[in-house]
Amino acid sequence: MTNERRVECPDCLGKGGISKDYMGGHLTMDCRRCGKTGRIPVVMFEWIAKGKSLTGMRQNMDRSLREMAKQMGIEPLALHDAEHGYVDPTSVWDLPGWEFP
C-alpha cells in the first residue's frame, strides 16, 4: 500500500489522533485507522463501505459479533476489524457463516 494515493483519514480528520472530552477530563488517542499519519489509502474507503454491509448482514442474521466470529472460526477482533474497514472485509467473505448473493 506504500505507493497508493492517500487521502485524509475520516476518523481523525488528518490530525493523526483523536481528542475527546471524557468524564470531566480530556482524552487523546493515536488514530488506529491511519496509524498516526493522518492519511489512509483511497481503497480503505471501499473497505469501510463493505464493512458496513457486513455489519448489516450479521445484524439481519440476528447474531452478535462474538457469536458470528465463533461460527466463522475467527477471533471477534478480526471480524470487528473487517466490519469497520480496518482491513479488507473480503478477508472474511469466504469463511463459513456468511451467505453472500
N, C-alpha and C positions, 0 to 999 in steps of 0.2 A: 504493500500500500504506500510505500515511500514516494513513488513517482506520480501518484494520483493527485488530481486537483483537490485542494482542500478549501473548505468554507467555514464560516463562523459556527461554532458549536451552539446548538439550540438550548443546551442545558445551562451553560454558564455565560452565554451571550458574548463569547470571545474573551472572557476575563481569566479563564483558566481555573477559576474557583467559584464557589457558591457561598454567599453570605446570607444568613437568616437571623432574624431576631427570634430567640427561643427561650421561653420560660424566664423572661426578665433579663436575659443576657444576650450575647451576640455569638453566633456560631459560624465559623468559617471552615469550609472543607474544600479539598482539592477536587476538581471535576473528574469524575470517573470516566465519563464518555470520551473526553478529549485528552486525558492524561496530563492535565495542566497546561496544554499548549494553546487552548482557545480555538483550535481548528480541528475539523474532522474531514475524512474523505467524503466526497459527494455521495458515494454509494451508501453511506451509513443512513442517509435519509430514506432510502429504499428499505433498508433493514428495519428502520423504525416503523414504517408503514406496514410491512409484512408482519412484524412482531405484534402490532395491534390486531391484525387479523387472527393471528394465532391465539391471542388472549380471548377474543370474541368467540372463536370456535370452542375453546376449552370451556368458557363460561356457558355457552349454549349446550354443552355436554353435561353441565351441572357438576363439574369436577373442580376441586381446589387445585391450586398449583402443586401442592405436595402429593395429592392423590394422582394427578396426571403424571408427574415426574416418576413416581413409583411404578405406575403402569408401563411407562416408557423405558424403565430401567436406567434412568439418569438421575443425577443429583438435582434437587429443587433449584439450586443456584444456576445450573446450566439452562434449565427451562426459563427461569426468570430473565437471564441474560438474553435469550433468544426472543422472548416476548417483548423486551424493552429495547431491542435493537442494538445491544452492546456487541453482539456477534451476529453473523449472518444466520437468520432464522431457518434457512434451508438446511442448516446443520442438524436440525431435529426432525425435518419433514419425513424422512424415511424410517423413523423409529416406530415401533408398534404403538398403537393408541390413536394416532392421527388418521383421520379419514378425509382426504382431500379430493375435491372434484376433479 
